[in-house]
Amino acid sequence: MTQRNLLWVGLMILVAGFLAESFAIGIDEGTWRARRGHSDDVIDLSLGTGRSWFWTVGMPVKRSELSGTGAEELFTRGAPLKFELTREAGRILFEGTGGRKAKGTWTFERNPEYAALVEKLAGRRAEDRALFRLAVHDIEGRYIQGLIDLGYAGVDSDDVVRLDNHDISLEHVQGMQQLADRPDPEDIVRLSVHGIGPEEAARLNELGLAGIPAEDLIRLRNHGVDARYIKDMMDLGFPLSDVEGFIRLHNHGVTPQFAAAAKESGIDALDLEDVIRLCNQGVNEDQMRAFGRLEGEDLSTEDLIRLRNHGVDADYLSAVRAAGFARFDVEHIIRLHNQGVNDDYLAALGRAGMKDLSTDDIARLHNNGVDAGAVEALAKLGFTSGDVDDMVRLEHNGVAAATVEEFRLLGYEDLSVEELVHLRQNDVTPSFVRRIQDAGLAGLEVDTLIRLRQGSLDTETLLKERGKRQ
């Protein structure tokens, strides 16, 4: 150990020894010094204990509070002084010599009646040290009695002085009794420092929140969480036991109105973390309420967030269900929305009886230009959910549902998609077929119709051949 460290250890031993001596003698005597205060009628007294100035207490007092010989000659050089300062806790008796730096010795005499009050409040014998501190702070007996009348016990002088140092009146202490767990003096001081006084205690009591522990009240107040916010959140079913959760809600900007909307969203077992996530992800109150009004939905927090992030609103989700696609989960619905499939298109699919289509099939029809009208028209012609490839092929080759229907009316009920496409590619239209039939050539094969259209056959030749066969 270095010499410097040895010196520090030695100093600490001396300090500990002095403090032990000071408390052993009860701090009922010592030395004093005086100097002029901030005005002519104020004197700054410094009192040291025992034989040292290590432990001192400053006492600004008015001249009028001092009585006895030489009190008026305190700063007269060499003047003999013998005066006293009387407080309810006891008398401090001073002797010494006047001058610019007046000094001397002091002793303390306790007031037995006051000491009895202090002992009643503390539940043990009042030491001179305790009474001396109460005298220095000029704490009246009525204050001690008031604390007793309010039911306090086991309160020592340090607690009383702490209350006095923070200007906490008996009325203030009484007002704080409105909290269910009566706060002790230390809690009252801490609550006061953080802006929680009788008015807030009354508000908490009125809202049924008087049982919140002081430590929790302080943490809530430090984060700007007031009694109204707590009450509103509790009314929504969030437990007060989760104080940290309330703080997190407030810090993330969750209002009671937002939390109420989250409760209406239909999310099962919604907790504080769910509400915070919904708020952070920008899901607004109207969106949550709208989703909550949908019947038969079992949406999770993640579902709402994903729907919101992809621009899927409750109306779209409702349209999907109304069209008959009840089996689609959130991911499928998002996929449809991202592909630009609107609610009118879905409604047309539903009317066409194509409720067995997968999301991929729906997207394929939509992205390949098979519009809602075409789907409905083809469905009337017998096309089903299993004919997606055929419907896409017809669309790609410009074969409209009306064309298919006209061919059927002309007697070609069993044309395959391949044949329909082949006819279209060779410009064989229903009107061309009708002219051929009007010429007396009905029931021709697809290949024959194409050859006629290409000019490799003519109607006269076909008519002669058919006449010969007949």
C-alpha positions as a Markdown table, in Angstrom:
| # | Residue | x | y | z |
|---|---|---|---|---|
| 1 | Met | 0.0 | 0.0 | 0.0 |
| 2 | Thr | 1.4 | 3.4 | -0.9 |
| 3 | Gln | 2.1 | 6.2 | 1.6 |
| 4 | Arg | -0.7 | 8.2 | 0.1 |
| 5 | Asn | -3.2 | 5.4 | 0.6 |
| 6 | Leu | -2.0 | 4.9 | 4.2 |
| 7 | Leu | -2.7 | 8.6 | 4.9 |
| 8 | Trp | -6.3 | 8.2 | 3.5 |
| 9 | Val | -6.9 | 5.2 | 5.6 |
| 10 | Gly | -5.7 | 6.9 | 8.6 |
| 11 | Leu | -7.9 | 10.0 | 7.9 |
| 12 | Met | -11.0 | 7.8 | 7.5 |
| 13 | Ile | -10.2 | 6.1 | 10.9 |
| 14 | Leu | -10.0 | 9.5 | 12.6 |
| 15 | Val | -13.3 | 10.6 | 11.0 |
| 16 | Ala | -15.0 | 7.5 | 12.1 |
| 17 | Gly | -13.7 | 7.9 | 15.6 |
| 18 | Phe | -14.8 | 11.5 | 15.7 |
| 19 | Leu | -18.3 | 10.7 | 14.5 |
| 20 | Ala | -18.6 | 8.0 | 17.1 |
| 21 | Glu | -17.5 | 10.4 | 19.8 |
| 22 | Ser | -20.0 | 13.1 | 18.5 |
| 23 | Phe | -22.9 | 10.7 | 18.6 |
| 24 | Ala | -21.8 | 9.3 | 21.9 |
| 25 | Ile | -22.0 | 12.6 | 23.6 |
| 26 | Gly | -25.4 | 13.2 | 22.1 |
| 27 | Ile | -24.4 | 16.4 | 20.3 |
| 28 | Asp | -25.5 | 18.5 | 23.3 |
| 29 | Glu | -22.5 | 20.8 | 23.4 |
| 30 | Gly | -19.9 | 22.3 | 21.1 |
| 31 | Thr | -18.3 | 25.5 | 19.8 |
| 32 | Trp | -19.9 | 28.3 | 17.8 |
| 33 | Arg | -18.9 | 31.1 | 15.5 |
| 34 | Ala | -21.0 | 34.0 | 14.1 |
| 35 | Arg | -20.8 | 36.4 | 11.2 |
| 36 | Arg | -23.1 | 39.1 | 9.9 |
| 37 | Gly | -26.0 | 37.8 | 7.7 |
| 38 | His | -27.4 | 39.0 | 4.5 |
| 39 | Ser | -29.2 | 41.9 | 6.4 |
| 40 | Asp | -28.6 | 43.8 | 9.6 |
| 41 | Asp | -31.2 | 41.8 | 11.5 |
| 42 | Val | -29.8 | 38.4 | 10.5 |
| 43 | Ile | -26.9 | 36.6 | 12.1 |
| 44 | Asp | -25.3 | 33.5 | 10.6 |
| 45 | Leu | -24.4 | 31.1 | 13.3 |
| 46 | Ser | -22.2 | 28.0 | 12.7 |
| 47 | Leu | -22.3 | 25.3 | 15.4 |
| 48 | Gly | -19.7 | 22.6 | 15.7 |
| 49 | Thr | -19.9 | 19.6 | 17.9 |
| 50 | Gly | -17.4 | 18.4 | 20.6 |
| 51 | Arg | -13.8 | 19.6 | 20.1 |
| 52 | Ser | -13.9 | 19.8 | 16.3 |
| 53 | Trp | -15.4 | 21.7 | 13.4 |
| 54 | Phe | -15.7 | 18.6 | 11.2 |
| 55 | Trp | -19.4 | 18.4 | 11.9 |
| 56 | Thr | -21.1 | 21.7 | 11.7 |
| 57 | Val | -24.6 | 23.1 | 11.2 |
| 58 | Gly | -25.5 | 26.6 | 9.9 |
| 59 | Met | -28.2 | 28.6 | 11.6 |
| 60 | Pro | -29.3 | 31.9 | 10.1 |
| 61 | Val | -31.3 | 33.6 | 13.0 |
| 62 | Lys | -32.8 | 37.0 | 13.6 |
| 63 | Arg | -31.3 | 39.1 | 16.3 |
| 64 | Ser | -34.8 | 39.3 | 17.9 |
| 65 | Glu | -34.7 | 35.6 | 18.5 |
| 66 | Leu | -31.6 | 35.9 | 20.7 |
| 67 | Ser | -32.0 | 36.9 | 24.4 |
| 68 | Gly | -29.5 | 37.5 | 27.2 |
| 69 | Thr | -26.4 | 39.4 | 28.0 |
| 70 | Gly | -24.4 | 40.7 | 25.1 |
| 71 | Ala | -26.8 | 39.7 | 22.3 |
| 72 | Glu | -26.7 | 43.2 | 21.0 |
| 73 | Glu | -22.9 | 43.4 | 21.2 |
| 74 | Leu | -22.2 | 40.2 | 19.3 |
| 75 | Phe | -19.8 | 41.9 | 16.9 |
| 76 | Thr | -18.2 | 44.2 | 19.4 |
| 77 | Arg | -14.6 | 43.2 | 19.9 |
| 78 | Gly | -13.9 | 41.6 | 23.3 |
| 79 | Ala | -17.4 | 42.0 | 24.5 |
| 80 | Pro | -18.4 | 39.1 | 26.9 |
| 81 | Leu | -21.3 | 37.2 | 25.6 |
| 82 | Lys | -24.0 | 35.0 | 27.2 |
| 83 | Phe | -27.2 | 34.6 | 25.3 |
| 84 | Glu | -29.6 | 31.9 | 24.3 |
| 85 | Leu | -31.8 | 30.8 | 21.4 |
| 86 | Thr | -35.1 | 29.3 | 22.6 |
| 87 | Arg | -37.0 | 26.9 | 20.4 |
| 88 | Glu | -39.9 | 24.5 | 21.3 |
| 89 | Ala | -37.5 | 21.5 | 21.2 |
| 90 | Gly | -35.2 | 23.2 | 23.8 |
| 91 | Arg | -32.7 | 26.0 | 24.5 |
| 92 | Ile | -29.3 | 26.5 | 23.0 |
| 93 | Leu | -27.1 | 28.4 | 25.5 |
| 94 | Phe | -24.2 | 30.4 | 24.1 |
| 95 | Glu | -21.1 | 31.8 | 25.8 |
| 96 | Gly | -18.2 | 33.5 | 24.2 |
| 97 | Thr | -16.4 | 36.7 | 23.1 |
| 98 | Gly | -17.7 | 39.3 | 20.6 |
| 99 | Gly | -15.9 | 40.6 | 17.6 |
| 100 | Arg | -15.8 | 40.6 | 13.8 |
| 101 | Lys | -15.5 | 36.8 | 14.2 |
| 102 | Ala | -17.5 | 36.2 | 17.4 |
| 103 | Lys | -17.1 | 32.7 | 18.8 |
| 104 | Gly | -17.5 | 30.6 | 21.9 |
| 105 | Thr | -19.1 | 27.5 | 23.2 |
| 106 | Trp | -22.7 | 26.3 | 23.4 |
| 107 | Thr | -24.8 | 23.7 | 25.2 |
| 108 | Phe | -28.3 | 22.4 | 24.6 |
| 109 | Glu | -31.0 | 21.9 | 27.1 |
| 110 | Arg | -34.0 | 19.8 | 26.0 |
| 111 | Asn | -37.7 | 20.6 | 26.6 |
| 112 | Pro | -39.1 | 17.6 | 28.4 |
| 113 | Glu | -42.6 | 18.1 | 27.1 |
| 114 | Tyr | -41.5 | 18.4 | 23.5 |
| 115 | Ala | -39.2 | 15.4 | 24.0 |
| 116 | Ala | -42.2 | 13.4 | 25.2 |
| 117 | Leu | -44.0 | 14.2 | 21.9 |
| 118 | Val | -40.9 | 13.2 | 19.9 |
| 119 | Glu | -40.7 | 9.9 | 21.8 |
| 120 | Lys | -44.3 | 9.2 | 21.2 |
| 121 | Leu | -43.9 | 9.7 | 17.5 |
| 122 | Ala | -40.7 | 7.7 | 17.2 |
| 123 | Gly | -41.6 | 5.0 | 19.7 |
| 124 | Arg | -38.3 | 5.3 | 21.5 |
| 125 | Arg | -36.3 | 7.6 | 23.7 |
| 126 | Ala | -35.5 | 11.0 | 22.1 |
| 127 | Glu | -31.8 | 11.6 | 22.0 |
| 128 | Asp | -30.3 | 15.1 | 22.4 |
| 129 | Arg | -29.0 | 14.8 | 18.9 |
| 130 | Ala | -32.6 | 14.4 | 17.6 |
| 131 | Leu | -34.0 | 17.2 | 19.7 |
| 132 | Phe | -31.0 | 19.5 | 18.8 |
| 133 | Arg | -31.8 | 19.0 | 15.0 |
| 134 | Leu | -35.4 | 19.7 | 15.6 |
| 135 | Ala | -34.5 | 22.9 | 17.5 |
| 136 | Val | -32.1 | 24.0 | 14.7 |
| 137 | His | -34.9 | 23.6 | 12.2 |
| 138 | Asp | -37.4 | 25.3 | 14.6 |
| 139 | Ile | -40.0 | 22.5 | 14.2 |
| 140 | Glu | -43.0 | 23.2 | 16.4 |
| 141 | Gly | -44.6 | 20.8 | 18.8 |
| 142 | Arg | -47.9 | 21.1 | 17.0 |
| 143 | Tyr | -46.3 | 19.6 | 13.8 |
| 144 | Ile | -45.1 | 16.6 | 15.8 |
| 145 | Gln | -48.5 | 16.2 | 17.5 |
| 146 | Gly | -50.2 | 16.5 | 14.0 |
| 147 | Leu | -48.2 | 13.6 | 12.7 |
| 148 | Ile | -49.2 | 11.6 | 15.8 |
| 149 | Asp | -52.9 | 12.5 | 15.3 |
| 150 | Leu | -52.6 | 11.3 | 11.7 |
| 151 | Gly | -51.6 | 7.9 | 12.9 |
| 152 | Tyr | -47.9 | 8.0 | 12.2 |
| 153 | Ala | -45.6 | 6.0 | 14.4 |
| 154 | Gly | -42.0 | 5.0 | 14.3 |
| 155 | Val | -41.1 | 8.3 | 12.7 |
| 156 | Asp | -37.7 | 9.7 | 13.8 |
| 157 | Ser | -36.4 | 13.2 | 13.8 |
| 158 | Asp | -34.6 | 12.7 | 10.4 |
| 159 | Asp | -38.0 | 12.1 | 8.8 |
| 160 | Val | -39.5 | 15.1 | 10.4 |
| 161 | Val | -36.6 | 17.3 | 9.4 |
| 162 | Arg | -36.8 | 16.0 | 5.8 |
| 163 | Leu | -40.5 | 16.9 | 5.7 |
| 164 | Asp | -39.7 | 20.4 | 7.0 |
| 165 | Asn | -36.8 | 20.9 | 4.5 |
| 166 | His | -39.3 | 20.3 | 1.7 |
| 167 | Asp | -41.9 | 22.7 | 3.1 |
| 168 | Ile | -44.4 | 19.9 | 3.6 |
| 169 | Ser | -47.2 | 21.1 | 5.8 |
| 170 | Leu | -49.5 | 19.0 | 8.0 |
| 171 | Glu | -52.2 | 19.8 | 5.5 |
| 172 | His | -50.0 | 18.3 | 2.8 |
| 173 | Val | -49.4 | 15.2 | 4.8 |
| 174 | Gln | -53.1 | 14.8 | 5.6 |
| 175 | Gly | -53.9 | 15.2 | 1.9 |
| 176 | Met | -51.6 | 12.3 | 1.1 |
| 177 | Gln | -53.6 | 10.0 | 3.4 |
| 178 | Gln | -56.0 | 9.7 | 0.5 |
| 179 | Leu | -53.7 | 7.1 | -1.0 |
| 180 | Ala | -54.8 | 3.6 | 0.1 |
| 181 | Asp | -51.3 | 2.6 | 1.4 |
| 182 | Arg | -50.6 | 5.5 | 3.6 |
| 183 | Pro | -47.2 | 6.8 | 2.4 |
| 184 | Asp | -44.5 | 7.2 | 5.0 |
| 185 | Pro | -42.7 | 10.6 | 5.4 |
| 186 | Glu | -39.9 | 9.5 | 3.0 |
| 187 | Asp | -42.4 | 8.6 | 0.3 |
| 188 | Ile | -44.3 | 11.8 | 0.8 |
| 189 | Val | -41.1 | 13.8 | 0.3 |
| 190 | Arg | -40.2 | 11.8 | -2.8 |
| 191 | Leu | -43.7 | 12.1 | -4.2 |
| 192 | Ser | -43.7 | 15.8 | -3.6 |
| 193 | Val | -40.3 | 16.2 | -5.3 |
| 194 | His | -41.8 | 14.5 | -8.4 |
| 195 | Gly | -44.9 | 16.8 | -8.4 |
| 196 | Ile | -47.3 | 14.4 | -6.7 |
| 197 | Gly | -49.1 | 16.2 | -3.9 |
| 198 | Pro | -52.5 | 16.2 | -2.3 |
| 199 | Glu | -54.4 | 17.3 | -5.4 |
| 200 | Glu | -53.0 | 14.4 | -7.4 |
| 201 | Ala | -53.7 | 12.0 | -4.4 |
| 202 | Ala | -57.3 | 13.2 | -4.4 |
| 203 | Arg | -57.5 | 12.6 | -8.2 |
| 204 | Leu | -56.1 | 9.1 | -7.8 |
| 205 | Asn | -58.5 | 8.4 | -5.0 |
| 206 | Glu | -61.5 | 9.6 | -7.0 |
| 207 | Leu | -60.5 | 7.4 | -9.9 |
| 208 | Gly | -60.1 | 4.4 | -7.7 |
| 209 | Leu | -56.3 | 4.3 | -8.1 |
| 210 | Ala | -55.3 | 5.1 | -4.5 |
| 211 | Gly | -53.6 | 1.8 | -4.1 |
| 212 | Ile | -50.7 | 2.4 | -6.5 |
| 213 | Pro | -47.4 | 2.2 | -4.6 |
| 214 | Ala | -45.4 | 5.4 | -4.3 |
| 215 | Glu | -42.5 | 4.0 | -6.4 |
| 216 | Asp | -44.8 | 3.2 | -9.2 |
| 217 | Leu | -46.5 | 6.6 | -9.0 |
| 218 | Ile | -43.1 | 8.3 | -9.3 |
| 219 | Arg | -42.1 | 6.2 | -12.3 |
| 220 | Leu | -45.4 | 6.8 | -14.0 |
| 221 | Arg | -45.2 | 10.6 | -13.3 |
| 222 | Asn | -41.6 | 10.7 | -14.6 |
| 223 | His | -42.8 | 9.4 | -17.9 |
| 224 | Gly | -45.7 | 11.7 | -18.1 |
| 225 | Val | -48.4 | 9.1 | -17.3 |
| 226 | Asp | -51.1 | 10.8 | -15.3 |
| 227 | Ala | -54.1 | 9.4 | -13.3 |
| 228 | Arg | -56.6 | 9.9 | -16.2 |
| 229 | Tyr | -54.4 | 7.9 | -18.6 |
| 230 | Ile | -54.0 | 5.1 | -16.0 |
| 231 | Lys | -57.8 | 5.0 | -15.3 |
| 232 | Asp | -58.7 | 4.9 | -19.0 |
| 233 | Met | -56.2 | 2.1 | -19.7 |
| 234 | Met | -57.5 | 0.1 | -16.7 |
| 235 | Asp | -61.1 | 0.5 | -17.9 |
| 236 | Leu | -60.0 | -1.1 | -21.2 |
| 237 | Gly | -58.9 | -4.2 | -19.2 |
| 238 | Phe | -55.2 | -3.6 | -19.0 |
| 239 | Pro | -53.9 | -4.5 | -15.5 |
| 240 | Leu | -52.3 | -1.9 | -13.3 |
| 241 | Ser | -49.8 | -4.5 | -12.1 |
| 242 | Asp | -48.0 | -3.9 | -15.4 |
| 243 | Val | -46.7 | -0.4 | -14.6 |
| 244 | Glu | -43.8 | -0.8 | -17.1 |
| 245 | Gly | -46.3 | -1.7 | -19.7 |
| 246 | Phe | -48.3 | 1.5 | -19.1 |
| 247 | Ile | -45.0 | 3.5 | -19.4 |
| 248 | Arg | -44.2 | 1.8 | -22.7 |
| 249 | Leu | -47.7 | 2.4 | -24.0 |
| 250 | His | -47.3 | 6.1 | -23.2 |
| 251 | Asn | -43.7 | 6.4 | -24.5 |
| 252 | His | -44.8 | 4.9 | -27.8 |
| 253 | Gly | -47.7 | 7.4 | -28.2 |
| 254 | Val | -50.5 | 5.0 | -27.6 |
| 255 | Thr | -53.6 | 7.0 | -26.5 |
| 256 | Pro | -56.6 | 5.5 | -24.7 |
| 257 | Gln | -58.6 | 6.1 | -27.9 |
| 258 | Phe | -56.1 | 4.1 | -29.9 |
| 259 | Ala | -56.1 | 1.3 | -27.3 |
| 260 | Ala | -59.9 | 1.2 | -27.4 |
| 261 | Ala | -59.9 | 0.8 | -31.2 |
| 262 | Ala | -57.3 | -2.0 | -30.8 |
| 263 | Lys | -59.7 | -3.7 | -28.4 |
| 264 | Glu | -62.5 | -3.4 | -31.1 |
| 265 | Ser | -60.3 | -4.9 | -33.8 |
| 266 | Gly | -61.3 | -8.5 | -32.8 |
| 267 | Ile | -57.8 | -9.6 | -32.0 |
| 268 | Asp | -58.1 | -12.4 | -29.4 |
| 269 | Ala | -56.2 | -12.0 | -26.1 |
| 270 | Leu | -54.9 | -8.6 | -27.1 |
| 271 | Asp | -52.1 | -7.4 | -24.7 |
| 272 | Leu | -50.0 | -4.3 | -24.2 |
| 273 | Glu | -47.3 | -5.4 | -26.6 |
| 274 | Asp | -49.8 | -6.0 | -29.3 |
| 275 | Val | -51.2 | -2.5 | -29.0 |
| 276 | Ile | -47.7 | -1.0 | -29.1 |
| 277 | Arg | -46.8 | -3.0 | -32.2 |
| 278 | Leu | -50.0 | -1.9 | -33.9 |
| 279 | Cys | -49.3 | 1.8 | -33.1 |
| 280 | Asn | -45.6 | 1.6 | -34.2 |
| 281 | Gln | -46.6 | 0.0 | -37.5 |
| 282 | Gly | -49.1 | 2.7 | -38.3 |
| 283 | Val | -52.3 | 0.8 | -38.1 |
| 284 | Asn | -54.9 | 3.5 | -37.4 |
| 285 | Glu | -58.0 | 3.5 | -35.3 |
| 286 | Asp | -60.5 | 3.5 | -38.2 |
| 287 | Gln | -58.7 | 0.5 | -39.8 |
| 288 | Met | -58.8 | -1.5 | -36.6 |
| 289 | Arg | -62.5 | -0.8 | -36.0 |
| 290 | Ala | -63.4 | -1.7 | -39.6 |
| 291 | Phe | -61.6 | -5.0 | -39.3 |
| 292 | Gly | -63.3 | -5.6 | -36.0 |
| 293 | Arg | -66.8 | -5.2 | -37.6 |
| 294 | Leu | -66.1 | -8.1 | -40.0 |
| 295 | Glu | -67.9 | -11.3 | -38.8 |
| 296 | Gly | -66.2 | -14.6 | -38.7 |
| 297 | Glu | -62.6 | -13.2 | -39.0 |
| 298 | Asp | -60.0 | -14.3 | -36.5 |
| 299 | Leu | -57.2 | -11.8 | -37.2 |
| 300 | Ser | -54.0 | -11.6 | -35.2 |
| 301 | Thr | -51.8 | -8.6 | -34.6 |
| 302 | Glu | -49.5 | -9.7 | -37.3 |
| 303 | Asp | -52.4 | -10.1 | -39.7 |
| 304 | Leu | -53.6 | -6.5 | -39.1 |
| 305 | Ile | -50.1 | -5.2 | -39.6 |
| 306 | Arg | -49.5 | -7.1 | -42.8 |
| 307 | Leu | -52.8 | -6.1 | -44.2 |
| 308 | Arg | -52.1 | -2.4 | -43.4 |
| 309 | Asn | -48.6 | -2.6 | -44.8 |
| 310 | His | -50.0 | -3.9 | -48.1 |
| 311 | Gly | -52.8 | -1.4 | -48.3 |
| 312 | Val | -55.5 | -4.1 | -47.8 |
| 313 | Asp | -58.6 | -2.5 | -46.1 |
| 314 | Ala | -61.6 | -4.1 | -44.4 |
| 315 | Asp | -63.8 | -3.5 | -47.5 |
| 316 | Tyr | -61.4 | -5.5 | -49.7 |
| 317 | Leu | -61.3 | -8.4 | -47.2 |
| 318 | Ser | -65.1 | -8.3 | -46.9 |
| 319 | Ala | -65.4 | -8.4 | -50.7 |
| 320 | Val | -63.1 | -11.5 | -50.9 |
| 321 | Arg | -65.4 | -13.2 | -48.4 |
| 322 | Ala | -68.6 | -12.1 | -50.1 |
| 323 | Ala | -67.3 | -13.5 | -53.4 |
| 324 | Gly | -67.2 | -16.9 | -51.7 |
| 325 | Phe | -63.5 | -17.2 | -51.1 |
| 326 | Ala | -63.8 | -17.9 | -47.4 |
| 327 | Arg | -60.9 | -20.3 | -47.3 |
| 328 | Phe | -58.3 | -17.7 | -48.3 |
| 329 | Asp | -56.1 | -16.6 | -45.4 |
| 330 | Val | -54.4 | -13.2 | -45.0 |
| 331 | Glu | -51.4 | -14.1 | -47.1 |
| 332 | His | -53.6 | -15.2 | -50.0 |
| 333 | Ile | -55.6 | -12.0 | -49.8 |
| 334 | Ile | -52.5 | -9.9 | -49.8 |
| 335 | Arg | -51.2 | -11.7 | -52.8 |
| 336 | Leu | -54.5 | -11.0 | -54.7 |
| 337 | His | -54.4 | -7.4 | -53.7 |
| 338 | Asn | -50.7 | -7.0 | -54.7 |
| 339 | Gln | -51.6 | -8.5 | -58.2 |
| 340 | Gly | -54.2 | -5.8 | -58.6 |
| 341 | Val | -57.2 | -8.1 | -58.4 |
| 342 | Asn | -60.1 | -5.7 | -57.3 |
| 343 | Asp | -63.3 | -6.5 | -55.5 |
| 344 | Asp | -65.4 | -6.3 | -58.7 |
| 345 | Tyr | -63.3 | -8.9 | -60.4 |
| 346 | Leu | -63.6 | -11.2 | -57.4 |
| 347 | Ala | -67.4 | -10.7 | -57.3 |
| 348 | Ala | -67.6 | -11.7 | -61.0 |
| 349 | Leu | -65.7 | -14.9 | -60.2 |
| 350 | Gly | -68.1 | -15.6 | -57.4 |
| 351 | Arg | -71.1 | -15.1 | -59.7 |
| 352 | Ala | -69.5 | -17.3 | -62.2 |
| 353 | Gly | -69.3 | -20.1 | -59.6 |
| 354 | Met | -65.5 | -20.3 | -59.7 |
| 355 | Lys | -65.1 | -20.3 | -56.0 |
| 356 | Asp | -62.6 | -23.2 | -56.2 |
| 357 | Leu | -60.0 | -21.1 | -58.0 |
| 358 | Ser | -56.7 | -20.7 | -56.2 |
| 359 | Thr | -55.1 | -17.3 | -55.7 |
| 360 | Asp | -52.6 | -18.2 | -58.4 |
| 361 | Asp | -55.3 | -19.1 | -60.8 |
| 362 | Ile | -57.2 | -15.8 | -60.1 |
| 363 | Ala | -54.0 | -13.8 | -60.5 |
| 364 | Arg | -53.3 | -15.7 | -63.8 |
| 365 | Leu | -56.7 | -14.9 | -65.3 |
| 366 | His | -56.5 | -11.3 | -64.2 |
| 367 | Asn | -52.9 | -10.7 | -65.3 |
| 368 | Asn | -53.6 | -12.3 | -68.7 |
| 369 | Gly | -56.4 | -10.0 | -69.5 |
| 370 | Val | -59.3 | -12.3 | -68.9 |
| 371 | Asp | -61.7 | -9.7 | -67.6 |
| 372 | Ala | -64.6 | -10.1 | -65.3 |
| 373 | Gly | -67.2 | -10.1 | -68.1 |
| 374 | Ala | -65.3 | -12.7 | -70.1 |
| 375 | Val | -65.1 | -15.0 | -67.1 |
| 376 | Glu | -68.9 | -14.7 | -66.5 |
| 377 | Ala | -69.6 | -15.3 | -70.2 |
| 378 | Leu | -67.3 | -18.3 | -70.4 |
| 379 | Ala | -68.8 | -19.7 | -67.3 |
| 380 | Lys | -72.3 | -19.6 | -68.9 |
| 381 | Leu | -70.8 | -21.6 | -71.7 |
| 382 | Gly | -69.7 | -24.3 | -69.3 |
| 383 | Phe | -66.2 | -23.3 | -68.5 |
| 384 | Thr | -65.2 | -24.0 | -64.9 |
| 385 | Ser | -62.5 | -23.4 | -62.3 |
| 386 | Gly | -60.5 | -26.2 | -63.9 |
| 387 | Asp | -60.4 | -24.5 | -67.3 |
| 388 | Val | -58.1 | -21.6 | -66.4 |
| 389 | Asp | -55.5 | -22.6 | -69.0 |
| 390 | Asp | -58.2 | -22.7 | -71.7 |
| 391 | Met | -59.6 | -19.4 | -70.8 |
| 392 | Val | -56.2 | -17.8 | -70.9 |
| 393 | Arg | -55.4 | -19.4 | -74.3 |
| 394 | Leu | -58.7 | -18.1 | -75.7 |
| 395 | Glu | -57.9 | -14.6 | -74.4 |
| 396 | His | -54.3 | -14.7 | -75.8 |
| 397 | Asn | -55.6 | -15.6 | -79.2 |
| 398 | Gly | -58.5 | -13.2 | -79.3 |
| 399 | Val | -61.3 | -15.7 | -79.1 |
| 400 | Ala | -64.1 | -14.0 | -77.3 |
| 401 | Ala | -66.9 | -15.8 | -75.4 |
| 402 | Ala | -69.4 | -14.4 | -77.9 |
| 403 | Thr | -67.5 | -16.1 | -80.7 |
| 404 | Val | -67.6 | -19.4 | -78.9 |
| 405 | Glu | -71.3 | -19.0 | -78.4 |
| 406 | Glu | -72.0 | -18.1 | -82.1 |
| 407 | Phe | -70.1 | -21.2 | -83.3 |
| 408 | Arg | -72.3 | -23.3 | -81.0 |
| 409 | Leu | -75.4 | -21.7 | -82.4 |
| 410 | Leu | -74.1 | -22.7 | -85.8 |
| 411 | Gly | -73.9 | -26.3 | -84.7 |
| 412 | Tyr | -70.3 | -26.5 | -83.5 |
| 413 | Glu | -71.1 | -27.3 | -79.9 |
| 414 | Asp | -68.1 | -29.5 | -79.3 |
| 415 | Leu | -65.3 | -27.4 | -80.6 |
| 416 | Ser | -62.1 | -27.8 | -78.5 |
| 417 | Val | -60.1 | -24.7 | -77.4 |
| 418 | Glu | -57.4 | -25.9 | -79.9 |
| 419 | Glu | -59.9 | -25.9 | -82.7 |
| 420 | Leu | -61.4 | -22.5 | -81.7 |
| 421 | Val | -57.9 | -21.0 | -81.7 |
| 422 | His | -57.1 | -22.7 | -85.1 |
| 423 | Leu | -60.2 | -21.2 | -86.6 |
| 424 | Arg | -59.4 | -17.7 | -85.2 |
| 425 | Gln | -55.8 | -17.9 | -86.5 |
| 426 | Asn | -57.1 | -18.7 | -89.9 |
| 427 | Asp | -59.7 | -16.0 | -89.9 |
| 428 | Val | -62.6 | -18.4 | -89.9 |
| 429 | Thr | -65.3 | -16.3 | -88.2 |
| 430 | Pro | -68.9 | -17.3 | -87.4 |
| 431 | Ser | -70.1 | -15.0 | -90.1 |
| 432 | Phe | -67.9 | -16.8 | -92.7 |
| 433 | Val | -69.3 | -20.2 | -91.5 |
| 434 | Arg | -72.9 | -18.8 | -91.8 |
| 435 | Arg | -72.3 | -17.8 | -95.4 |
| 436 | Ile | -71.0 | -21.3 | -96.2 |
| 437 | Gln | -74.0 | -22.8 | -94.5 |
| 438 | Asp | -76.3 | -20.4 | -96.4 |
| 439 | Ala | -74.7 | -21.8 | -99.6 |
| 440 | Gly | -75.9 | -25.3 | -98.6 |
| 441 | Leu | -72.7 | -26.5 | -97.0 |
| 442 | Ala | -73.6 | -27.3 | -93.3 |
| 443 | Gly | -71.7 | -29.5 | -90.9 |
| 444 | Leu | -68.2 | -29.0 | -92.5 |
| 445 | Glu | -65.1 | -30.1 | -90.6 |
| 446 | Val | -62.8 | -27.5 | -89.1 |
| 447 | Asp | -60.0 | -28.3 | -91.5 |
| 448 | Thr | -62.5 | -28.0 | -94.5 |
| 449 | Leu | -63.6 | -24.6 | -93.2 |
| 450 | Ile | -60.0 | -23.5 | -93.0 |
| 451 | Arg | -59.2 | -24.7 | -96.5 |
| 452 | Leu | -62.3 | -22.9 | -97.8 |
| 453 | Arg | -61.1 | -19.7 | -96.1 |
| 454 | Gln | -57.6 | -20.1 | -97.5 |
| 455 | Gly | -59.0 | -20.7 | -101.0 |
| 456 | Ser | -57.6 | -24.1 | -101.5 |
| 457 | Leu | -61.2 | -25.3 | -101.8 |
| 458 | Asp | -64.2 | -23.6 | -103.2 |
| 459 | Thr | -67.9 | -24.0 | -102.5 |
| 460 | Glu | -68.9 | -25.1 | -106.0 |
| 461 | Thr | -66.5 | -28.0 | -105.9 |
| 462 | Leu | -67.7 | -29.0 | -102.4 |
| 463 | Leu | -71.3 | -28.8 | -103.6 |
| 464 | Lys | -70.7 | -31.0 | -106.6 |
| 465 | Glu | -68.9 | -33.6 | -104.5 |
| 466 | Arg | -71.7 | -33.6 | -102.0 |
| 467 | Gly | -74.2 | -33.9 | -104.9 |
| 468 | Lys | -72.4 | -36.9 | -106.3 |
| 469 | Arg | -72.4 | -38.6 | -102.9 |
| 470 | Gln | -76.1 | -38.1 | -102.6 |
